[in-house]
Amino acid sequence: MSENKEEGFYWHRTHKVDEWVENEMIECVWDYVSEFYGVEEVIDLTEEQIAELDAFRTDELNDYSPLQYGFSWLISTHEAESWEAEQEENSDDNG
């Protein structure tokens, strides 16, 4: 509780709460998606599955839904891992 009531309401370190919520949503979404599709790694999802997840996120979830964190993480992680795998494959082909 604030000892100086003249300052008004203040919540110290709200970024820690934001991080906690984001991590919980990431874990929640990943647990559900990995079980639903029967995959163990994000990279194991197909492009079709990612498109389904993106459509679900866009069409079914409110823009302010906390689950948006989890789906955004999942889709961007898949894109990054796919890009890395492609780069690795190209470097193996070239040399």
Summary of the structure (lengths in Angstrom):
residues: 95
radius of gyration: 19.0
end to end distance: 63.1
largest distance: 67.8
contacts: 207
relative contact order: 0.12
helix: 76%
strand: 0%
